[in-house]
Amino acid sequence: MAIPKLELGLPFLYLNTYFNDESQNGAESKLMLTSVSVQIEILVIQSIIYFVAAAVPIYLAFISKTKMYNNDNNHFKRLTIVLASFVLMQGFYHVVSYFGYKVLAKGILEPLSFSILIFFGVLYLSSKARSKSEELKVT
């Protein structure tokens, strides 16, 4: 039966040192390169995708001040900033999960991400209701 003695973690690969039970003095040891589970690989890929996806609302928030000329520009900018913060929070959640901090990921970042998403919905609905009330005042 092999007992792991040393683990060096690299993305997608682990370098493990195993010692046999018969020789506890360490004379007979093996270095083995084992692959990480598919779940870990998915966490890395998802975090990369979230960070790339956050670039779109961040870009829209930056150009909304200079290139968009409508009266509701401030609401659009707020919505894109909250959306970008939600996407970035999801990316941080997956990065923290990848490094093994499950309590931080599940206990803090996941509820924080959910609350940002709820805040985005409330902000969107209030913006929509405000624009409808302004529409009714004009007509």
C-alpha positions in Angstrom: 0.0 0.0 0.0 1.4 3.4 -1.0 1.4 6.3 1.3 1.7 9.8 -0.2 4.5 11.8 1.4 5.0 14.9 -0.8 2.6 16.6 -3.1 3.5 19.5 -5.4 0.4 21.0 -7.1 0.6 22.4 -10.5 -2.4 23.3 -12.7 -3.8 20.0 -14.1 -0.9 17.9 -12.7 0.4 16.7 -9.3 3.9 15.4 -8.6 3.6 12.8 -5.8 6.2 11.0 -3.9 5.2 7.5 -2.7 7.0 5.3 -0.2 6.2 1.6 0.1 5.1 0.2 3.4 7.8 -2.4 3.5 10.6 0.2 3.5 9.8 3.1 5.8 13.3 4.3 5.6 12.6 5.8 2.2 15.1 3.8 0.2 12.3 2.6 -2.1 10.4 5.7 -3.3 8.6 6.5 -6.5 7.8 9.8 -8.2 4.5 9.7 -10.0 2.9 12.2 -12.2 -0.9 12.0 -11.8 -3.6 14.0 -13.4 -6.2 16.1 -11.5 -9.8 15.3 -11.7 -12.0 16.7 -14.4 -13.9 18.9 -11.9 -10.7 20.9 -11.2 -10.0 21.4 -14.9 -13.6 22.6 -15.3 -13.1 25.1 -12.4 -10.1 26.6 -14.1 -11.8 26.8 -17.5 -14.9 28.4 -16.0 -12.9 31.0 -14.1 -11.0 32.0 -17.3 -14.3 32.2 -19.2 -15.9 34.4 -16.4 -12.9 36.8 -16.5 -13.1 37.1 -20.2 -16.9 37.5 -20.1 -16.5 40.4 -17.6 -14.6 42.4 -20.2 -17.7 43.2 -22.1 -19.7 44.9 -19.4 -16.5 46.7 -18.1 -15.9 48.0 -21.7 -19.6 49.1 -21.9 -19.3 50.9 -18.6 -16.2 52.8 -19.8 -17.6 53.8 -23.2 -21.1 54.7 -21.9 -19.8 58.1 -20.7 -18.2 59.1 -23.9 -20.0 57.5 -26.8 -23.6 57.0 -25.8 -25.7 60.1 -25.8 -29.1 59.3 -24.2 -30.8 60.6 -21.0 -30.7 57.1 -19.4 -27.0 56.9 -19.7 -26.4 56.9 -15.9 -28.8 54.0 -15.3 -27.1 51.9 -18.1 -23.7 52.6 -16.6 -24.9 51.5 -13.1 -26.4 48.3 -14.6 -23.2 47.4 -16.5 -21.0 48.0 -13.4 -23.3 45.7 -11.2 -23.3 43.1 -14.0 -19.5 43.2 -14.3 -19.2 42.9 -10.5 -21.4 39.8 -10.6 -19.4 38.2 -13.4 -16.1 39.0 -11.6 -17.4 37.6 -8.3 -18.3 34.4 -10.1 -14.8 34.2 -11.5 -13.3 34.8 -8.0 -15.6 32.1 -6.7 -14.2 29.5 -9.2 -10.6 30.6 -8.6 -11.0 30.2 -4.8 -12.7 26.8 -5.3 -9.8 25.7 -7.4 -7.3 26.5 -4.7 -9.3 24.5 -2.2 -10.9 27.1 0.0 -14.3 25.6 -0.1 -15.6 27.4 3.1 -14.6 30.8 1.7 -16.1 30.0 -1.7 -19.4 28.4 -0.5 -19.8 30.4 2.7 -18.9 34.0 1.6 -18.4 34.4 -2.2 -21.5 32.4 -3.3 -24.0 34.3 -1.1 -22.2 37.6 -2.0 -22.6 36.7 -5.7 -26.2 35.9 -5.3 -26.9 39.2 -3.5 -25.2 41.1 -6.3 -27.4 39.3 -8.8 -30.5 40.2 -6.7 -29.3 43.8 -6.5 -28.9 43.8 -10.3 -32.5 42.7 -10.7 -33.8 45.3 -8.3 -31.8 48.0 -10.0 -33.0 46.9 -13.4 -36.7 46.8 -12.3 -36.4 50.2 -10.7 -34.8 51.7 -13.8 -37.6 50.1 -15.9 -40.3 51.5 -13.7 -38.7 55.0 -13.6 -38.5 55.1 -17.4 -42.2 54.0 -17.7 -43.3 56.7 -15.2 -41.3 59.3 -17.2 -42.9 58.0 -20.4 -46.4 58.5 -18.9 -45.5 62.1 -17.8 -44.5 63.0 -21.3 -47.7 61.8 -23.0 
